Amino acid sequence: MARATTKKTPPMQAGDKLTFLLSLVPYLIERDRVSVTEVAEHFKVAPQQIRDAVSLIAVSGVPGETTTYQSEDLFDIAWDDFLDNDQIVLTNQVAIDDSPRFSAREASALIAGLQYLSALPENADRSAIASLTSKLSRGASAVPSQVAVEGSETDATLALIRESVAAGVQLRFDYLGSRGQSESRNVDPLRVESIDADWYLRGWCHLREAVRTFRLDRISNPVVTSEPMSHNPADVPLPDTLFEPSPDDLVVTIDVASAAEPLLADYIPDGAQRSERDGRVRTSVRVSHYHGLKRLIASMPGVATVIEPAEAREAVARWAAEGAARYR
């Protein structure tokens, strides 16, 4: 078989050669079979440099327990394919194969997380996620279980948010506020986040001229408009906390298990008084309405208890009693 004409290139310096070899090995490992020409084009070097590098790799390895090199301690290639057809096939890998691998269950969990991330609008270009998912599947110690992220009632809204971000246009929807009022909003979507089973859209609200947080299950009649977005995720610094305080917030005193206190970090206002005793912390949280408080306390059964005001205790107790009555 005729080989490609060798192109003369300046010899690599020692540092460049090491970097090249460190990049070449994982590149070959990820491919079952690849031609010398294809590798040369990828690394933008002459084909002969690839042949020389592969020949070097084939006599490289890690000494075994006896500190001597045995056949299984060295890389190896399919020499006939290499010499006759200019094809590179690694038949034995060392060192890298001995590194820790994800179990099938661990890989499945990570793949499920990646599927979750691929649904978020800010990850509209999902080629990198697909590539990582493929690598996790190949690199696990066993074949990962087939997993899928369960759909929800907000999937249609998420799809429209993703479409809005991809097109760079505003999203219009009706929003049911915490006190039961409904308003039409035009929003530049910035980020979608979730807490437990609830999804939230953070975006620049053109009605309020500020960043606002919207719960997706309170959004109705969403429409992708033709109005261009005036604020992009890269231009608007978003606070680390999902919920921003408001002068209209209700302040509620609670007792919470010390270990669970970090779960309420978004709700605890700056400078809130705090006392700890017998493994429980007494502090205060801000909520926009008691309905939100009921959902918050219900998500932490036996862990958090409302202390005051009396109206808050009564609202939570009544809601819990009504829920329990449905099981009788």
Backbone hydrogen bonds, N-H to C=O, Kabsch-Sander energy under -0.5 kcal/mol:
donor,donor_aa,acceptor,acceptor_aa,energy
8,K,6,T,-0.5
17,K,13,Q,-2.6
18,L,14,A,-2.2
19,T,15,G,-2.1
20,F,16,D,-2.4
21,L,17,K,-2.4
22,L,18,L,-2.6
23,S,19,T,-1.6
24,L,20,F,-2.3
25,V,21,L,-2.1
27,Y,23,S,-1.3
28,L,24,L,-2.4
29,I,25,V,-2.3
30,E,26,P,-1.8
31,R,28,L,-1.2
34,V,88,I,-1.5
36,V,86,D,-2.5
39,V,35,S,-2.0
40,A,36,V,-2.6
41,E,37,T,-2.3
42,H,38,E,-2.0
43,F,39,V,-2.5
44,K,40,A,-1.0
45,V,40,A,-1.8
49,Q,46,A,-0.9
50,I,46,A,-1.2
51,R,47,P,-2.2
52,D,48,Q,-2.5
53,A,49,Q,-2.1
54,V,50,I,-2.8
55,S,51,R,-2.2
56,L,52,D,-1.7
57,I,53,A,-2.6
58,A,54,V,-2.2
59,V,56,L,-1.3
60,S,57,I,-2.1
62,V,73,D,-1.8
64,G,68,T,-1.7
67,T,64,G,-2.1
70,Q,68,T,-0.6
73,D,70,Q,-1.6
74,L,71,S,-1.2
75,F,60,S,-2.7
76,D,92,N,-1.5
78,A,89,V,-2.0
79,W,77,I,-1.4
82,F,78,A,-2.1
83,L,79,W,-3.3
84,D,80,D,-2.6
85,N,80,D,-0.5
85,N,81,D,-1.6
86,D,82,F,-0.9
87,Q,81,D,-1.8
88,I,34,V,-3.3
89,V,87,Q,-0.6
91,T,76,D,-2.2
92,N,76,D,-1.4
96,I,94,V,-3.6
98,D,95,A,-0.6
99,S,96,I,-1.2
107,A,103,S,-2.8
108,S,104,A,-2.1
109,A,105,R,-2.2
110,L,106,E,-2.2
111,I,107,A,-2.6
112,A,108,S,-2.4
113,G,109,A,-1.9
114,L,110,L,-2.2
115,Q,111,I,-2.3
116,Y,112,A,-2.0
117,L,113,G,-2.3
118,S,114,L,-2.4
119,A,115,Q,-0.7
119,A,116,Y,-1.0
120,L,117,L,-1.5
123,N,120,L,-1.9
124,A,121,P,-1.0
126,R,124,A,-1.1
130,A,126,R,-2.3
131,S,127,S,-2.2
132,L,128,A,-2.3
133,T,129,I,-2.4
134,S,130,A,-2.0
135,K,131,S,-2.1
136,L,132,L,-2.5
137,S,133,T,-2.0
138,R,134,S,-2.1
139,G,135,K,-2.4
140,A,136,L,-0.9
141,S,102,F,-3.0
150,E,148,A,-0.5
155,D,152,S,-1.6
158,L,154,T,-2.7
159,A,155,D,-2.3
160,L,156,A,-1.7
161,I,157,T,-2.3
162,R,158,L,-2.5
163,E,159,A,-2.1
164,S,160,L,-2.5
165,V,161,I,-2.5
166,A,162,R,-2.5
167,A,163,E,-2.0
168,G,164,S,-1.1
169,V,164,S,-2.0
170,Q,227,E,-3.0
171,L,187,V,-2.8
172,R,223,V,-3.0
173,F,185,R,-2.1
174,D,220,S,-2.9
175,Y,183,E,-3.1
176,L,218,R,-1.9
177,G,175,Y,-0.8
177,G,181,Q,-3.8
180,G,177,G,-1.8
183,E,175,Y,-2.0
185,R,173,F,-3.1
187,V,171,L,-2.9
188,D,204,W,-2.2
190,L,202,R,-2.4
191,R,202,R,-2.2
193,E,200,Y,-2.4
195,I,198,D,-2.4
198,D,195,I,-2.3
200,Y,193,E,-3.4
201,L,214,F,-3.4
202,R,191,R,-3.4
202,R,200,Y,-0.5
203,G,201,L,-0.5
203,G,212,R,-2.4
204,W,188,D,-2.1
205,C,203,G,-0.7
205,C,210,A,-2.8
206,H,186,N,-2.8
206,H,204,W,-0.6
209,E,205,C,-1.6
210,A,205,C,-1.2
212,R,203,G,-2.8
214,F,201,L,-3.0
216,L,199,W,-2.4
218,R,215,R,-2.0
219,I,216,L,-1.5
220,S,174,D,-2.5
223,V,172,R,-2.8
225,T,170,Q,-2.4
225,T,223,V,-0.6
229,M,168,G,-2.4
235,D,232,N,-1.5
236,V,232,N,-1.3
244,E,242,L,-0.5
249,D,246,S,-2.1
250,L,287,V,-3.7
252,V,250,L,-0.5
252,V,285,V,-2.7
253,T,308,E,-2.7
254,I,283,T,-2.8
255,D,305,T,-2.7
256,V,281,V,-2.5
257,A,303,V,-1.7
258,S,279,G,-2.5
260,A,257,A,-1.3
261,E,257,A,-0.8
261,E,258,S,-1.0
263,L,260,A,-1.4
264,L,261,E,-1.9
265,A,262,P,-1.4
267,Y,264,L,-1.7
268,I,264,L,-1.5
272,A,269,P,-1.7
275,S,282,R,-1.8
277,R,280,R,-2.8
280,R,277,R,-1.7
281,V,256,V,-3.5
282,R,275,S,-3.2
283,T,254,I,-2.0
283,T,281,V,-0.6
285,V,252,V,-2.6
286,R,267,Y,-2.7
287,V,250,L,-2.5
293,L,289,H,-1.3
294,K,290,Y,-2.4
295,R,291,H,-1.8
296,L,292,G,-2.1
297,I,293,L,-2.7
298,A,294,K,-2.3
299,S,295,R,-1.2
300,M,297,I,-1.6
303,V,300,M,-1.9
304,A,300,M,-1.8
305,T,255,D,-2.9
307,I,253,T,-3.0
308,E,253,T,-1.3
312,A,309,P,-0.5
313,R,309,P,-1.8
314,E,310,A,-2.7
315,A,311,E,-2.3
316,V,312,A,-2.3
317,A,313,R,-2.6
318,R,314,E,-2.7
319,W,315,A,-2.0
320,A,316,V,-2.3
321,A,317,A,-2.4
322,E,318,R,-2.4
323,G,319,W,-1.8
324,A,320,A,-2.5
325,A,321,A,-2.1
326,R,322,E,-0.7
326,R,323,G,-0.8
327,Y,324,A,-1.5
328,R,325,A,-1.1
